Amino acid sequence: MKVKIGIIGAKFAGDFHAQSWRGVPEAILYAIADIDSEARKFFASVHKIEKTYNDYKKLLEDPEIDLVDICLPNFLHAEVAIAAMKAGKNVICEKPFATTLEDGERIVAVQKETGQKYFYAEDWIFAPSLVRVKNLLEEGAIGKVLYLKGKEVHNGSHSPFAQKIKFCGGGSVIHLAVHPIGFFHHLLGMPVSVTGRCSGGGEKNMVHKKMEGEDWGFGILSYADGTEVTVEGNYVTRGGMDDVVEIYGTDGRLTADMTFGNPLKVFSMKGYGYAIEKAEFTQGWTYPAVDEHQALGYKDELKHFKDCVTGEAKQIRGTSAEDGLNILKIIDAIYRSNSTGKRIDL
Ligand SMILES: NC(=O)c1ccc[n+]([C@@H]2O[C@H](COP(=O)([O-])OP(=O)(O)OC[C@H]3O[C@@H](n4cnc5c(N)ncnc54)[C@H](O)[C@@H]3O)[C@@H](O)[C@H]2O)c1
C-alpha cells in the first residue's frame, strides 16, 4: 500500500530523511514545507517533490498526505506534532521528543485523544550494528549484562537554533546523549535513578562559550536489578561524529562503533567532498562513511514507520509517544541532578 509523505523542515535532517525515504518501497515523497523559500525550492528540486508549502499548516490541510515527517528545530516538535495529529495525520518526529516535559505531556495526551500514530524517531534502535547487539544480548552471548556505556560526540551543531536553550531545550545532552539514552531505554526500559554532570553553559562551557546549553554532559542511569548505564553527549570532540556503545557482561563484552567501524580508509593529498558527519576536513588519512544513512538506522527506521502505517508491522518498543516522554524524563533528571548536585529518583 502506498503512503504519501509530507516532510516539514528542508535542511539537514529533512535532507537525510528524504534520501532515506527513497529506498523505502511504496513511500511517496509528496510534499515539503519550510518557511525558508530558498531551502524549500532547493529541496524540492533535488528530491523531485511535487508540492511545496511555505506554511506547515497548509501542508497539514493537504488531504493527500498520510504521514507527516517533522524535521524542524526542537522547539517546534510539540507544536507541529500536536497540530498534525489534530489534523488527522500520522506523525514521525525527530529527536528530542520536545523541549519541556509539559510539551511532552501534551503530545502524549493529544496522541491518546486523536488515536493517530506517533513515531518517535530514534534511529539508533534501527542501526544494523545495534540491532545485532540486541540479538547477541538476547542470545546470552556475553552472559548477564552488568554495565552499558554509550556516547554520541562531535564538535558542535551546525544549526543556529542549537545555541539557545529556548529553541533546543538544553545542550549536548538533549541533542546527542538523547541517542544512547533512547537506545538503552529501548533495551532496558526506565531506570530507577539518574545522576548527571554537565558543563555550565556559556562562559562555563569547555569550548562553546556562546552556546547557552552545556557542551559536555554525562549521565549515570541506575536500574532496579543493579545494571548501571553511562551516557555521554559532548561538543568538544574533533575529527568527526563518534557514536559508540560498549556493553560488559558476566561472560563477555562487546563494542559497536557506528561511525568509524567501517572497512574503508582513504589517504588523499587534495581531499574530497564528504567523509562523515562533522568531519572538519578530508585530507590525509580519513575514514569515510560507506552508507551513513543505513549505518545510523534511518533507512530501516523510516521503512518500519511506513510499515506500521500500512499495518504491515507492529510499532517497535522505544518509538511511541510515551517512550519519547520517558526519554525526556531521563534527560530532565540529568539536568536536575546537575543543578542540584543530587541523585534523582524516578
Ligand atoms: N537523528 C539525528 O541524528 C539527527 C541529526 C540531525 C538533526 N536531527 C534533528 O532534526 C531536527 C532538525 O535539525 P536540522 O539540523 O535539520 O535543523 P536546521 O536548523 O538545519 O533546519 C531546520 C529547518 O526548519 C525550518 N523551519 C524553521 N521554522 C519553521 C517553521 N515554523 N515552519 C517550517 N519550517 C521551519 C528552517 O527554515 C530550516 O530549513 C532537530 O530537531 C534535530 O535535533 C536529528
The ligand as a MOL file (V3000), in Angstrom:
LIG
                    3D

  0  0  0     0  0            999 V3000
M  V30 BEGIN CTAB
M  V30 COUNTS 44 48 0 0 0
M  V30 BEGIN ATOM
M  V30 1 N 18.5930 11.7870 14.3490 0
M  V30 2 C 19.6660 12.5220 14.2560 0
M  V30 3 O 20.7810 12.0680 14.4440 0
M  V30 4 C 19.5420 13.9640 13.9160 0
M  V30 5 C 20.5860 14.6160 13.2640 0
M  V30 6 C 20.4250 15.9750 12.9730 0
M  V30 7 C 19.2650 16.6320 13.3410 0
M  V30 8 N 18.2780 15.9650 13.9910 0 CHG=1
M  V30 9 C 17.0700 16.6710 14.4690 0
M  V30 10 O 16.3440 17.1450 13.3290 0
M  V30 11 C 15.7390 18.4010 13.6310 0
M  V30 12 C 16.1080 19.4040 12.5590 0
M  V30 13 O 17.5030 19.5810 12.5870 0
M  V30 14 P 18.2980 20.2750 11.3970 0
M  V30 15 O 19.7230 20.0550 11.7290 0
M  V30 16 O 17.7540 19.8490 10.0730 0 CHG=-1
M  V30 17 O 17.9030 21.8100 11.6650 0
M  V30 18 P 18.1800 23.0630 10.7400 0
M  V30 19 O 18.1850 24.2360 11.6400 0
M  V30 20 O 19.3640 22.7720 9.8640 0
M  V30 21 O 16.8900 23.1320 9.7890 0
M  V30 22 C 15.6130 23.4090 10.2580 0
M  V30 23 C 14.7150 23.8200 9.1020 0
M  V30 24 O 13.4210 24.1290 9.6480 0
M  V30 25 C 12.9140 25.2840 9.0020 0
M  V30 26 N 11.9180 25.9490 9.8390 0
M  V30 27 C 12.1250 26.6530 10.9820 0
M  V30 28 N 10.9480 27.1030 11.4730 0
M  V30 29 C 9.9690 26.6530 10.6260 0
M  V30 30 C 8.5600 26.7440 10.6040 0
M  V30 31 N 7.8810 27.4280 11.5350 0
M  V30 32 N 7.8740 26.1610 9.5930 0
M  V30 33 C 8.5350 25.4880 8.6190 0
M  V30 34 N 9.8820 25.3680 8.5810 0
M  V30 35 C 10.5920 25.9310 9.5800 0
M  V30 36 C 14.1520 26.1440 8.7860 0
M  V30 37 O 13.9100 27.1340 7.8100 0
M  V30 38 C 15.1820 25.0870 8.3860 0
M  V30 39 O 15.1620 24.8880 6.9760 0
M  V30 40 C 16.2320 18.7990 15.0340 0
M  V30 41 O 15.2260 18.5540 15.9600 0
M  V30 42 C 17.4060 17.8800 15.2970 0
M  V30 43 O 17.5270 17.5220 16.6680 0
M  V30 44 C 18.3940 14.6440 14.2620 0
M  V30 END ATOM
M  V30 BEGIN BOND
M  V30 1 1 1 2
M  V30 2 2 2 3
M  V30 3 1 2 4
M  V30 4 1 4 5
M  V30 5 2 4 44
M  V30 6 2 5 6
M  V30 7 1 6 7
M  V30 8 2 7 8
M  V30 9 1 8 9
M  V30 10 1 8 44
M  V30 11 1 9 10
M  V30 12 1 9 42
M  V30 13 1 10 11
M  V30 14 1 11 12
M  V30 15 1 11 40
M  V30 16 1 12 13
M  V30 17 1 13 14
M  V30 18 2 14 15
M  V30 19 1 14 16
M  V30 20 1 14 17
M  V30 21 1 17 18
M  V30 22 2 18 19
M  V30 23 1 18 20
M  V30 24 1 18 21
M  V30 25 1 21 22
M  V30 26 1 22 23
M  V30 27 1 23 24
M  V30 28 1 23 38
M  V30 29 1 24 25
M  V30 30 1 25 26
M  V30 31 1 25 36
M  V30 32 1 26 27
M  V30 33 1 26 35
M  V30 34 2 27 28
M  V30 35 1 28 29
M  V30 36 1 29 30
M  V30 37 2 29 35
M  V30 38 1 30 31
M  V30 39 2 30 32
M  V30 40 1 32 33
M  V30 41 2 33 34
M  V30 42 1 34 35
M  V30 43 1 36 37
M  V30 44 1 36 38
M  V30 45 1 38 39
M  V30 46 1 40 41
M  V30 47 1 40 42
M  V30 48 1 42 43
M  V30 END BOND
M  V30 END CTAB
M  END
